[in-house]
Amino acid sequence: MRQLSLFEFELKIENKVENSKKVELFPLDDYDHIIISASAGKDSMACLFYLLDLGVPSKKIELWHQSVDGVENIT
């Protein structure tokens, strides 16, 4: 069975990154705190689970959520 195309053209994505510099980080054990900007979405949760899989103690990981929706404090 062949999948029908929704478009009459093929989308080609080219990688334009050339000569990128590799960033060297300190070993994760050298950090006192590791802050994850968390939205509870898939990316921040994947980052959390990745750090835990690497063996980073959970007491070193901080999840920070930024209120950017313009909601003021309700008193």
C-alpha positions as YAML, in Angstrom:
chain: A
units: angstrom
residues:
- id: 1
  name: MET
  ca: [0.00, 0.00, 0.00]
- id: 2
  name: ARG
  ca: [1.35, 3.40, -0.95]
- id: 3
  name: GLN
  ca: [0.77, 6.52, 1.12]
- id: 4
  name: LEU
  ca: [-0.89, 9.37, -0.72]
- id: 5
  name: SER
  ca: [0.97, 12.67, -0.71]
- id: 6
  name: LEU
  ca: [-0.83, 15.76, 0.54]
- id: 7
  name: PHE
  ca: [1.47, 17.99, -1.45]
- id: 8
  name: GLU
  ca: [2.84, 17.85, -4.95]
- id: 9
  name: PHE
  ca: [6.39, 18.56, -3.83]
- id: 10
  name: GLU
  ca: [8.93, 17.02, -1.51]
- id: 11
  name: LEU
  ca: [10.13, 18.98, 1.48]
- id: 12
  name: LYS
  ca: [13.89, 18.88, 1.79]
- id: 13
  name: ILE
  ca: [15.57, 20.19, 4.91]
- id: 14
  name: GLU
  ca: [19.26, 20.93, 4.71]
- id: 15
  name: ASN
  ca: [21.58, 21.32, 7.64]
- id: 16
  name: LYS
  ca: [23.22, 24.73, 7.36]
- id: 17
  name: VAL
  ca: [25.31, 24.46, 10.53]
- id: 18
  name: GLU
  ca: [28.99, 24.35, 9.72]
- id: 19
  name: ASN
  ca: [32.06, 24.45, 11.93]
- id: 20
  name: SER
  ca: [30.05, 24.58, 15.14]
- id: 21
  name: LYS
  ca: [32.13, 24.79, 18.28]
- id: 22
  name: LYS
  ca: [31.71, 22.09, 20.87]
- id: 23
  name: VAL
  ca: [30.90, 23.44, 24.32]
- id: 24
  name: GLU
  ca: [32.69, 21.70, 27.16]
- id: 25
  name: LEU
  ca: [30.79, 21.60, 30.44]
- id: 26
  name: PHE
  ca: [32.08, 20.83, 33.88]
- id: 27
  name: PRO
  ca: [31.28, 17.32, 35.10]
- id: 28
  name: LEU
  ca: [27.75, 17.24, 36.51]
- id: 29
  name: ASP
  ca: [29.17, 16.29, 39.94]
- id: 30
  name: ASP
  ca: [30.87, 19.71, 40.13]
- id: 31
  name: TYR
  ca: [27.55, 21.59, 40.17]
- id: 32
  name: ASP
  ca: [25.79, 22.36, 43.47]
- id: 33
  name: HIS
  ca: [22.43, 22.91, 41.73]
- id: 34
  name: ILE
  ca: [21.12, 22.11, 38.27]
- id: 35
  name: ILE
  ca: [18.20, 24.31, 37.29]
- id: 36
  name: ILE
  ca: [15.65, 23.16, 34.74]
- id: 37
  name: SER
  ca: [13.30, 25.78, 33.36]
- id: 38
  name: ALA
  ca: [10.20, 23.63, 33.61]
- id: 39
  name: SER
  ca: [6.88, 23.97, 31.86]
- id: 40
  name: ALA
  ca: [5.84, 20.38, 32.59]
- id: 41
  name: GLY
  ca: [5.99, 19.80, 28.85]
- id: 42
  name: LYS
  ca: [7.81, 16.99, 27.10]
- id: 43
  name: ASP
  ca: [11.14, 18.83, 26.73]
- id: 44
  name: SER
  ca: [11.57, 19.85, 30.35]
- id: 45
  name: MET
  ca: [10.39, 16.44, 31.56]
- id: 46
  name: ALA
  ca: [12.82, 14.72, 29.17]
- id: 47
  name: CYS
  ca: [15.62, 16.87, 30.57]
- id: 48
  name: LEU
  ca: [14.66, 15.92, 34.13]
- id: 49
  name: PHE
  ca: [14.52, 12.19, 33.32]
- id: 50
  name: TYR
  ca: [17.81, 12.41, 31.38]
- id: 51
  name: LEU
  ca: [19.60, 13.94, 34.36]
- id: 52
  name: LEU
  ca: [18.14, 11.33, 36.69]
- id: 53
  name: ASP
  ca: [19.21, 8.56, 34.29]
- id: 54
  name: LEU
  ca: [22.73, 10.00, 34.35]
- id: 55
  name: GLY
  ca: [22.76, 9.53, 38.10]
- id: 56
  name: VAL
  ca: [22.37, 13.16, 39.17]
- id: 57
  name: PRO
  ca: [20.94, 13.17, 42.71]
- id: 58
  name: SER
  ca: [17.40, 14.57, 42.76]
- id: 59
  name: LYS
  ca: [18.34, 16.92, 45.62]
- id: 60
  name: LYS
  ca: [20.63, 18.81, 43.19]
- id: 61
  name: ILE
  ca: [17.90, 19.34, 40.58]
- id: 62
  name: GLU
  ca: [15.64, 22.39, 40.80]
- id: 63
  name: LEU
  ca: [12.58, 22.81, 38.59]
- id: 64
  name: TRP
  ca: [11.78, 26.47, 37.97]
- id: 65
  name: HIS
  ca: [8.55, 27.57, 36.34]
- id: 66
  name: GLN
  ca: [8.31, 31.12, 35.00]
- id: 67
  name: SER
  ca: [4.95, 32.85, 35.06]
- id: 68
  name: VAL
  ca: [4.94, 34.56, 31.67]
- id: 69
  name: ASP
  ca: [1.23, 34.70, 30.96]
- id: 70
  name: GLY
  ca: [0.73, 38.11, 32.57]
- id: 71
  name: VAL
  ca: [-1.18, 36.78, 35.56]
- id: 72
  name: GLU
  ca: [-0.72, 39.01, 38.60]
- id: 73
  name: ASN
  ca: [-0.69, 37.82, 42.19]
- id: 74
  name: ILE
  ca: [-4.22, 37.49, 43.52]
- id: 75
  name: THR
  ca: [-4.61, 38.60, 47.14]
...
